[in-house]
Amino acid sequence: MSNDQPPYDRGEWRAAPDVLATTPDDEPARRAPWAVVIGAAVLVLALVGGVTYAVGSLSGGGDQPADALPAGAFAAVSFDLDPSAGQKLDAFRFVRKFPALREKVPLDGDLRQVLFEALAPEVGWDDVDYEPDVEPWLGKRLAFAAYPPVKDPTDDHPTPAGVLALQVTDRDKAEVGLKRLVAAVPATDGGSPTIGWAFSGDYVLITETDAEAEAMVRKAEKSSLADTGPYADDVAAAGDGVAVVWADMAAAAKSMGETTIMPLGPAGGVLGGAAGTTGRTTLVARFDGPDVFEVVGRVTDAKAAGWATHPVTGLEELPESSAVALGLADGDELVPRAYAAMRKNLGEQGPALDEGIASLEDEFGVQMPDDLAALLGDNLVAALDGERSDGVEVGARVTTDVAAAQAVLDKLEPALGFAGGDLPVRREVGGDLIVASSDRQADRLSESGTLGDVPAFRQAMPDLDDASFALWVDPVTVFEALFGGDGEVDENLEPIDGLGVTVSSPDDDTATYRLRLVAH
């Protein structure tokens, strides 16, 4: 930052039908919907199948968004609107496989313009022209960070603070352009939106008021997110790709629990207990050529992350016709650990979980978590078959204490019959328990299949040999299995050959995972 520039500039504006006017300091500011502020990030998510955030470190030197954001965030997502040439070309080729996006994403397009033009109709920027109004000042990096809510005795449910760091190439043009964008957003019944911003170096920090933005700039000058040990270390170790997302899981659960879980009552408390884990998670999104989009993640310092003593086996031996295949190793170890962690995380809301468990025990006669552990066993593989006949056929093969698992099913079978569901077919084959919805599916699971020979399966599951959990989905075949000839596969679903998810837990406080979307 040069000496002749202030560390921040005030920038809170209110849109009016015909004029722009600054908001006086003594006038309460109307809150802007965050959809307006971070809509571009949401759009990126949609364009690449769920996650497209990229850290600036993946695309060269210079100041990164984390340098402009203050320390103390419990989550941060950042992305580069101009990633490396190879990744950008693969991204465009992959996205263009889907007809709904093909015309909107040219092979040689400017991702910034693609995002803006797709977002404009939703926000109200139809009359804003990208080339003269946005392109001259918009940089290529941005990040969004979330911070714990500030304690307020007058507010029972304070909301976390969100800050958008946007790279700009020209401050003066950015000032004009931001005012133009805010002014173009139409007023609603709640009033016209206000958004505050303050400049710092090559970035502008955007939040709900100018005072908040200025405060964020001052905090970042004292200690930036890039200087925060866990964040910096985790992101540096994440590896190359087009995307990175980082979160402190415990801090996020605590911050979000105050606003989204607590108001839900006992049910929300159970959800909060399940989510309130320890450790941090970092994921990288990237393209492995034009046909594969993947997200690779790592959880660190998470208590009880590594539950399995061996990888799941038998998934590749399921029937080739399996449209959905799931595998879980050491489920009997995972269930009691997950139950204990949930019970601990719930704290004072623990009785809500106890009430739910008691209700299950009264209604079905099951004992939790022991009976569920018996059903999942030491190794479980399950499949939904894609060959539609009289109905959807599903089944599972479990390596477990067969007698104990049979006893649990004996308790559940009357409830299944009373509910109108099909009573399961049960068989003991090779020391394993097979439970299926039909004799035909039980036959399939009794034999060695060739799902592992399916090219898309192999491409989607590169980590299967080490996975403690694995999931395979062929969405087109699932659609056909569910609807048969009664439905036409959507043209935007048809290009997807399969989705693979694998999770490995090499030790007690670390887990790795990979999600792969394969298309043609």
N, C-alpha and C positions, 0 to 999 in steps of 0.2 A: 504494500500500500504506500503510495507516495505521500510525502509530508504535507503537500498542499491539499490533500483530500481528507475530509473528516472520516472517522472510523465507521460511521454509518450515516445514512440519509433517511429522513422521515419520508414515509410513502404510503400512508393510509388514505384511501380514496373511496368515495361513495358514488355509485352510478346513479345518475338522474336522467330523465328522458332527454333533455336537451343540453344540459351543462354539466361540467365537472366541478366539484368543489371539495376542498379538503375538509376533513372531519375535525372540528374543534376538539381541543384536549379535554374540555369539560363536558363533552357530550358523550353519553354512553354509546359505545360502538355496537352495531348490529353484527352478529356473528355470520361469517361466510360459511356455506356448506363446504366441507373438505373435499367433496366430490369435484368442486370447481378447481381447487388447488392441486390435487393429486390425480386428476382425471387422466392425465397422460400416462401415469404409471399403471393405472388400471387397464388402459387400452393396450399397453405393451403386454401385459399379462395375457389378455385375450388373443393377441396376435400370434403368440408362440406356444399356446397350449397350456397356459397356467402360470408360468414363471418366466419373466424376462427382465431381470435386473442385472446390471453389470457394474462392477466397480471400475473407477477410472484407472486403477493400477493395471488393468488388463489391456489398456490401449495406449500406453506411453507415459511420459513424464508430465511434469507440471503439477500445479496445485490440484488436489482432489477434493471432492465434496466434503469428505470427512475432516479436512483441514479447516473448513469454514463452519462446521457444526460443533456445538459445545459437547464436552464430555458428559457422561451420565445417562446416555440413552439406554433403554432396555431393548430396543430393536432398531435396526437400520436396514434400509434397502436402497441401493444406488445402482444406477445404470448409465451406460455410455450410449449416446445416440449415434455414434460413429465407431463401432468396434472394428477389430482387425478385418482386413479385406476378405480373408478366407471365411471367417465366421459370418460376416455380413452377407456374403454371397450365398453361403449355405442357408442362412436364415431366410433370405428372400425366396430361395428355391423351395425350401420346405413349406413356407407359408403359402406360396402360390399353388401348392398342390390342392388347396381347398378353394372351390369355385367362388364361395362368398367373399374371399379375400383377393382373388387373383387380379381383378381389375384395379383394386386399391393399392396393390403392392407391386410396382414395376421392378424389374430386375436391377435397373440402374438408378433406383429412386433414392431420395433423401429421406431417411427414416424420420427425421424431424418433421418434414412436411407431410409424410404419410400419417403420422400420429396426429398432427394438428388438424388435418382435413377430415380425419375420421372422427375426431373428438368435437369439432366445431359445431355440428348440428345439435349435439346433446347439450352443450353448454350455452348455446345462444350466440356463437361467434360466426354466424352465416355471413355477416356483412364485413367481417375482418378478413383482409387479404394477406395471406401468409408472406408473400414476397416483399411487399413494401412495409408491412406492419410488424412482422415477427422475425423473419430471416436475418435482417441486418444486425440484430443484437443477441439472438438466441445462441447460446453456447452448445456444447455437445455432451455435457455431463450434468447429472442431477442426482439428488439423493433425498430420501425422506427418512427422518428419524423420529422416534416416539420416546417421550420422556414421562417419568412418573408424575401423577397429578400433584399440584401444589395443594397442601392442606388448607382447607377453608372451613372455618367453624360454621359458616352460614350455608354450606353446601354439603348435604349428606352423601352425595355421590359425585365427587369431583372427577372431571374427565382428564385423561392423559393429554399432555401437550404434544402437538405435532408440528414439525418444522420442515419446510421444503427448501433445500439448497439448490439453486439453479445457476449454472454457469452463464455468464453474459460476456459478450465481446465488446460492448460499448455501453457505458453507464447512462449517458445522456439519452441514447436511443432506447435503452431498456426502460428508463423512467417513463418515457412517452408511450412505449409499447405496452407496459404493464397497465398504465392508466387507461389505455385504449381497450385492453382486454376486459378489465373490471367494468368499465362503462358499458360494454356491450352486453353484459350479462343482464337479462331481463329481471325486473323486480317481481317478487312473489307476494303472497299475502303477508309474509313475515317481514317485508321490506326489502330494500335493495341491499345487496351484499357489500360487506366491507372486508378488505384484505389489507393487512399491513406488511410492509417490507422494509428492509434495511440492507445497504450494500456493505460488503466487506471484501476487499481485494477483487478477485475475478468472479465473485459470487454475490447473489442476492438471496438473503434469507427471507422467506415468505411464511407468514403465520397469520393469526386472526386479527391482530392489531399492530400498529406501528410500534407501540411501546414494547410489546412482547418481542417483536423482531429486533429492536434495538438492544433489549436485554440479552437476547441470545447471542448477538454479535459480541457484546462485552464479555460474556461468559466464555465464548469460543476463543477470544484473544488471551484469556487467562489459561484455559485448558481445552484443547480441541478433542473431538472424538478420535482423531487420528493418533493422539497421544495416549489414549486409553489402552493399557496393556492387554487385557483380554480381547478387545475388539481388534487391535492391530495384529496381535499374534495369530488369532483365528483366521482373519482374512488373508494374512500373508501365507498361511499354510493351506489355504483353500485350493490353490492350483489355478491353472488357466481355464478360461471359458468366456462365455458372453454374459455371465450373470453371477451375482453373489447376494445372498440374504443372510443376515446375522441376527441372532436374538439371544438374550440372557433369559432362559426359560423361567427361572424362579421369579426374577424381577418382573417379567411380562405377566406371569400368572397373578402376581400380587397386584400389579397396577390395573390390569384388565378386570380382575375379579371384583374390584371396588365398584366398577361401573356396569359390567355386563353380567356378572354371575350373581352377585349378592341380591339384586332386585328380583331375581327369579325364584327366591325362596329355597325350600329344601332341595328341589330338583336341581336348581342352579348350584347349590352347594356340592352336590355329588359330582357335577360336571367340573366344578372348580377343583375338587380334590383329585380328580383324574388328571387334570391338566397341570396341576401345581407341582411339576417335577423340578429337579435340580439340573444344574449344568447349562451348557450353552450349545447352540446349534448353528452351523454354518453350512450353506449349500451353494453349489456352483451350477449354473445352467449353461449348457453349450450344445453345439451341433456336431455330431460325428458324421460329417458328410451331409448331403442334401436330403437324406432319407431318415435320419435319426435325430430326434431331439431328446436330450437327457438331462436329468437333474441328479447330481451326485452330492451327498451330504454327509456330515460327520457331527456326532454329538459327543461332547467332551465333558469331563467332570460330572457326569450324571450317575448318581448312586443307583446301583442295581440295573444299569443299562445292559450289562451282559448277563443274560439269564441262561443261555444255551451252552451245553457241554459238547454238542456235536452239530454239524449241519443237517438240514432237512434232507431226507432221502426219498426217492421214489417218485418225485414229481415228473421227471422226464419219462417215467414208465407208465404214466396214465394214458388213457386212450387218445389216439391222434385226433379224434373228433371232439375232444374237450374244448369247449368255448371259454370256460373259466376253470382255472386250476389254482388251488391254494395249498401251500405247504407250511407246516409249523413244527419246529423241533422243540422238544422239552416244554410243551405247553403245560404239563403238570408241574413244572418248576416256575413257569411264568405266572400262572394264576395266583398262587398264594403270595408271591412277591408283589404283584400288581395290587392285590387286595390290601396288603399291609401298607403299601405306599399311599394308596388312596385314603385309607383310614387315617393315616398320620397326617396327610395334607389337609384333610377336612377340618381337623382341629375341633373347634366348638360345634361345627355342623356335622360331626360324626354321627349323631343320632339319626340324621336323615338317611344315611347309608344303612344303619342298623335296622331302621324301620322297613326299608325296601327289601333287605335280605330276609327279615322275619316274614314279610308278606309272601315271598317266594317259597319259603320253607312251609308256611301254613297251607298255601294253595297247592303246591306240587309235592311236598314231602321231601324236597331235596335239601342237602346240607351244603352250604357255601362256606368256603370256596372248594372244599374237598371233592364234591361230586362233579363240579365242572372240571377240575384237574383230572379226574379219572376219565372223563369223556375225551379230553384233548390228548392225554397220554404222552408217551415219550416221543412219538413221531406221528404226525397226521398229514395225510394228503386227501384233498377233496376235489370233486370235479362236477361241473354242470355240463352235460353233454349237448353238443350242437346238432345232433341228428334228431330233429323234431319228429315225434310220432304221435302218440296219444296225449302227450303233455311234456312238460319240462321234466327231465330226469336228472336227479342229483344223487350224490353219494359220497361217502368218505371211507377211507381205510386207515385204521388207527392201531399203532403198536402200543399196547397198554395192558393193564390188568383186566383181562377180558371179563372175568366174573364181576369185578367191581363196576365196570362200565355197563354191563348187562343189567345190573341191579339198579343203576341210575335210570336206564332206559325203561325198566319195568315201572318205575315211579312216574315217568313222563308219558308213557304210552296211553293211559286212560285219558289224560288231558288232551293229547293229540286227537284221539278218536272223538272226544266230546266236541272239539272245535271243528270237526269236519275234515281234518287233515288226514292224509294217507298214513296208515300205520307203517312204520319202516320195516323193510326186509333186513333181517340180521343173519350174518354168517360168520363163522370162525374159519379163516383160511390162513394156513401157514403161521399160526400163532397170533395173527392179527384179527381185529374185529372189523367187519365190513357192515356198514349201515347204509342202506340205499332206499330210494323211493320206488324202485321197481326191481323185479328179478333180472331184467335185462341190464340195468345199470350195475347191479351186484355182480353179474357175470363179467362185465367189462372190467370192474375193479379187481376181480379175482385173477385176471390174467395180466401178463406184461404187455403194455401198450407201447406206442412209438411216438408220443407227443414230442419227445426230444429230437425227433428227426424233422420236425416242421421248421423250415428256414426262419420264419418270422419269430418263432419261439426262441430259437438259438440266438438270434440277433438281439432280442429283447431281454435276455437273461444271461449276460456274460458272467455274472458273479454267482451263478447258481451253486457251484461246487462248495462255496464257503457260506452260503446263506442260511440263517436261522429261521427266516421267514421269507416266503416267496409267493408272488401272485402273478398270474398270467390271465390276460383278458383279450379275447378276439371280439371286438365290439360288433363287427358286422355279423359274425356267426351268432353272437348272443341275440342280436336283433331278429335274425331269421329264426332262431330257436324259439323265441318268445312269440313271434307274430306269424311265422311261416309265410304263406303266400298272401296273408291279409294285409301286409304292409310293404311299402316300397322303401328300400334303404335310402336315407338322405344322401344327396350327392356330396355333402361335406363330411359324412361319416365313412363313405365308401373308400377313400384313399388310405384309411388307417388299417394297417395289417395286424397290429397288436400293441398291447401295453404290458410292460413287465416291471415288477417292483421286487427288489431284493433288499433284505436287511441282514447285516452280519453284526455279531457282538463278540469281538475278540477278547474282551476282558470286562471286569465288573463296572468300569466307569466310562467305557467308550463303545459307541455303536456307529456303524457306517451304513449308508443306504443309497440305492440307486433307483431312479425311475426312468424308464426308457419308452418313448413313443416312436414306433416304427411305421413309416408310411411308404407308399409307392407313387 
